[in-house]
Amino acid sequence: MSTHTTALDRVVSSGPAPLPLNSRRVRLAIDLIGVSVLLLGLVTGVFVLVFGGGVIAAAGACLHAAHRRPA
């Protein structure tokens, strides 16, 4: 493996910082989407929506559990 940087490495490293994927906004958006899909599935009686909403809500719960506040 080469230790010198390539042009692509320089371009990628000089770009803007990535968005925080576990920010409060993202966590709340995932929660809202999950609960909305879950409720829509319950109201319409569509199991796929209930299951999908539960999976999305579980992903939101995982994001909340994995969130660490800066020291």
C-alpha positions in Angstrom: 0.0 0.0 0.0 1.3 3.4 -1.0 1.9 6.0 1.7 1.8 9.1 -0.5 -1.4 10.9 -1.0 -3.1 10.9 -4.4 -5.0 13.7 -6.0 -8.3 12.0 -4.9 -7.1 11.9 -1.3 -6.4 15.6 -1.3 -9.7 16.5 -2.9 -11.7 14.3 -0.4 -9.8 15.5 2.6 -10.1 19.2 1.6 -13.9 19.0 1.3 -16.5 20.1 3.8 -16.9 18.1 7.0 -19.6 15.4 6.8 -23.0 16.1 8.4 -23.5 14.6 11.8 -25.7 11.6 11.2 -26.6 11.3 14.9 -27.6 14.9 15.5 -30.7 15.8 17.5 -32.6 16.7 14.3 -31.9 13.4 12.6 -32.9 11.4 15.7 -36.1 13.3 16.1 -36.9 13.0 12.4 -36.4 9.2 12.5 -38.6 9.0 15.6 -41.3 11.1 13.9 -41.2 9.0 10.7 -41.2 5.7 12.5 -44.2 6.6 14.7 -46.1 8.1 11.8 -45.7 5.0 9.7 -46.5 2.8 12.6 -49.7 4.7 13.3 -50.7 4.8 9.7 -50.3 1.0 9.6 -52.4 0.6 12.7 -55.2 2.9 11.3 -55.2 1.2 7.9 -54.6 -2.3 9.1 -51.6 -2.8 6.8 -49.2 -5.1 8.6 -46.2 -4.1 6.4 -46.6 -0.5 7.5 -46.9 -1.5 11.2 -43.8 -3.7 10.9 -41.8 -1.0 8.9 -42.8 1.7 11.4 -41.6 -0.5 14.2 -38.3 -1.1 12.5 -37.8 2.6 11.9 -38.8 3.5 15.5 -36.3 0.8 16.7 -33.6 2.4 14.6 -34.4 5.8 16.2 -34.2 4.2 19.6 -30.7 2.8 18.7 -29.6 6.3 17.6 -30.8 7.7 20.9 -29.0 4.9 22.8 -25.8 5.4 20.8 -25.8 9.2 21.2 -23.0 10.5 23.4 -22.8 14.1 24.6 -19.4 15.8 24.3 -17.5 15.9 27.6 
